[in-house]
Amino acid sequence: MTTHLQVTGSLPIHDVTAREVGDDGSYRVLRAGAIYDLLVTLPFATPFTAAWMLTVLGKAHDALGLGGAPLPAFGASHLMFVSFFGTIVTIWSVLRATSRARVVHVLDTCGRAFFSAWMGWALLHGASHTVAVFLVLEVGFFVAQAWALRRDSRS
C-alpha cells in the first residue's frame, strides 16, 4: 500500500532562513564563537594533525596530573571519525564566521548545548579532565551566543 502526502499552503521556512543577525554587537559575539571553533577544530581536520593534537592533549593530561582516564591510543578507524568531526566543524565554522543568517547561529547555539552535554557525560564517565577546559569554553560560548541572539531578536 502506497501512501501519498499532499502538502497544501506554504511553510514559513523562508521567513526563518532569510532573517539575518542585524545587531553588529551580537554578530561579533557569534562570529567570535565561530572563530574559536575554527581554531580549536582545525587541528582535528586531518588524521595526521588529529594524531598530533591528541598526543598534545595526552601529554598535557600527564604533565598536569589531571584526573580521569588518560587518552587512549587512537588507531586509523578512530582517527578517521575524529577527522570527520574536525572537517565538518571546520567547514561549519567558516560558514558561521562569514554568514549573518540567523538560523545558522541559532542551530549552532543548540549544537553547543548538545556538545556541552556530551562533554559532561564523558567527564562523569571517567574521561580525561582535559575535557573540562573545552566544556567551560563550550558553555561560555553557549551562554554568550544565546544572549547575543536574544539581544538581536529585540533590536
C-alpha positions in Angstrom: 0.0 0.0 0.0 1.4 3.3 -1.0 0.7 6.4 1.0 0.9 9.9 -0.5 1.3 13.0 1.5 0.0 16.2 0.0 1.1 19.5 1.4 -1.1 22.5 0.8 -0.2 26.0 1.5 3.3 27.3 2.2 5.6 26.6 5.0 7.1 29.6 6.7 10.7 28.2 6.3 11.8 31.0 4.0 10.8 33.6 6.7 13.1 31.8 9.2 16.0 31.2 7.0 16.0 34.6 5.3 16.3 36.5 8.6 19.8 37.9 9.4 21.5 38.9 12.6 21.2 42.7 12.4 22.8 43.9 15.6 26.6 44.3 14.9 27.5 43.7 18.6 25.5 40.4 18.6 27.1 39.3 15.3 30.6 40.0 16.8 29.8 37.6 19.6 28.5 35.0 17.2 31.5 35.4 14.9 33.9 35.1 17.8 32.3 31.7 18.7 32.8 30.6 15.1 36.5 31.7 15.0 37.1 29.9 18.3 35.6 26.7 16.9 37.7 27.1 13.8 40.9 27.4 15.7 40.1 24.6 18.1 38.8 22.1 15.5 41.1 22.8 12.5 43.9 20.6 14.1 41.4 17.7 14.1 40.5 18.0 10.4 43.1 15.5 9.1 44.2 12.2 10.6 47.8 13.5 10.7 47.1 16.7 12.6 44.4 14.9 14.8 47.0 12.3 15.9 49.4 15.1 16.8 46.7 17.1 18.7 45.6 14.0 20.6 49.2 13.4 21.6 49.5 17.0 22.8 46.3 16.6 24.9 47.6 13.3 26.3 50.9 14.9 27.3 49.0 17.8 29.0 46.9 15.3 30.9 50.0 13.5 32.1 52.1 16.6 32.8 49.4 18.3 34.8 48.5 15.1 36.7 44.8 15.5 35.7 42.1 13.2 36.9 40.1 10.9 34.6 41.5 8.3 32.3 44.4 9.3 30.1 43.7 9.4 26.4 43.9 6.0 24.7 46.0 5.3 21.6 44.0 6.0 18.5 44.0 3.7 15.5 43.2 4.5 11.9 39.5 4.0 12.4 39.4 6.3 15.4 41.3 9.0 13.6 39.0 8.7 10.6 36.0 9.5 12.8 37.8 12.3 14.7 38.8 13.8 11.3 35.2 13.6 10.1 34.2 15.7 13.2 37.1 18.1 12.7 36.4 18.6 9.0 32.7 19.2 9.4 33.0 21.5 12.3 35.8 23.4 10.5 33.5 23.9 7.5 30.6 24.8 9.7 32.8 27.4 11.5 33.7 29.1 8.2 30.0 29.3 7.3 29.2 30.9 10.7 32.2 33.3 10.5 31.0 34.6 7.1 27.2 34.4 7.4 24.8 36.6 9.2 21.9 34.1 8.6 20.2 33.9 12.0 19.1 30.3 11.5 22.8 29.2 11.2 23.7 30.8 14.6 20.5 29.5 16.3 21.4 26.0 15.2 25.0 26.4 16.3 23.9 27.6 19.7 21.6 24.5 20.0 24.6 22.4 19.0 26.7 23.9 21.7 24.1 22.7 24.3 24.5 19.1 22.9 28.3 19.3 22.8 28.3 20.5 26.4 26.0 17.7 27.4 28.2 15.1 25.8 31.4 16.5 27.3 29.7 16.5 30.7 28.6 12.9 30.1 32.2 12.0 29.2 33.6 13.6 32.4 31.0 11.8 34.5 32.1 8.5 32.9 35.8 9.0 33.6 37.2 10.9 30.6 40.4 12.9 31.0 39.8 16.2 32.8 41.4 17.9 29.8 37.8 17.8 28.6 36.8 20.2 31.4 38.7 23.1 29.7 36.7 22.5 26.5 33.5 22.2 28.4 33.9 25.5 30.2 34.6 27.3 26.9 31.7 25.5 25.2 29.2 26.5 28.0 30.7 30.0 27.9 30.1 30.4 24.2 26.6 28.8 24.5 25.6 31.4 27.1 27.2 34.3 25.1 25.6 33.2 21.8 22.2 32.7 23.4 22.4 36.2 25.0 23.5 37.7 21.6 20.7 36.0 19.7 18.2 37.2 22.3 19.5 40.7 22.2 19.4 40.7 18.4 15.8 39.5 18.4 14.8 42.5 20.5 16.6 45.0 18.2 
